[in-house]
Amino acid sequence: MPIRNFTDLEASLSRLPRRRLAVINGTDDSTVSAIARALSVGNLEVAFVGAQPDGALATLLTPYADRIASIPLADEDEAARRAVELVRQGEADFLMKGLIHTDNLLRAVLDKEHGLLPQGRVLTHVAVAEVPGFPRLLFYTDAAVIPVPSRGQREEQVRYLDRVCRAFGIDRPRIALVHFTEKASEKFPCTMDYRLLAEASARGEWGGTVIDGPLDVRTAVDPVALATKGIPSPLQGGADALVFPDLEAANAFYKTLSFFARARQAGMLQGTVCPVVVSSRGDDTETKFLSLAAAACTIDVKQ
């Protein structure tokens, strides 16, 4: 069943098979509350690795005690390594960041010998937004990891977006390659990469996935704007997903959607052997819950 909005996403948790989450230093209110909400909805098991919730937060988890494991560790680097080890041993299906510095978590995730990023893979970030007034969920990359993607990295970003869209039930993802211009030019090297990706899509090398660009954000998602500009595009102004030229543009888009458009958003790392939820310490319960739910839906997607 397609996931058309975040209400559908929450409902989908109850239909998923058992998911096993390892959360590192999950001791803050928003992380624990998000996990409690997920436990109340879906078939979830949680291992709290590192610092343990206590007081009122521990009480919040009491109804789900039979689905919770505790692995207390004082050192956050050790906690991150242990959580990664749970995934490698097949005892956890995905990871979530609590009160641990992102650098410490990524050090364990990216460890060449004991980490979660296979050799040759690209680590990237995929976000999904529910924007008021927009008729569908909008996926995009990369607002958090790769400063300026190379041609190979950009191709992998498209591949991950394609897989996440399909995990949400979109059988024929439409992916727009975003720039401020709609014409490929050697002045802007990324647009030349865009043209190659669009040509490969037109030849059927991406299966049923439709890829086109360069397009600006408006013409990518608005058929009226596309028609007004007289731009031919197989996306027809109906993009499900956007690939930004660099981290600066994508991150500005992420913050703009959140603050000015009041969009609800979720995000996760892709490229690793399992999804990794790396929310900001300042993110609220809703954002962390939606990110957890989105990650849970993509576990079975071939990475």
Protein Blocks (a to p, Z undefined) as FASTA:
>chain_A
ZZfbfklmmmmmmmpccdddddehiabfklmmmmmmmmmmmccddddehjadehjllmmm
mmmmmmcccdddfblklmmmmmmmmmmnopafbdcdddddfklmmmmmmomklmmbdghi
acddddddddehiabdcddddfklmmbacfklmmmmmmmmmmmmmmnopabacdddddfb
fbdcfklmmlmmmmmmmmmmmnopnojaccdddddfklmmmmklmmmnopacfklopafb
dcdfbfklmmmmmmmmmmmnopacddddehiabdcddddfkbcfklmmmmmmmmmmmmmp
cZZ
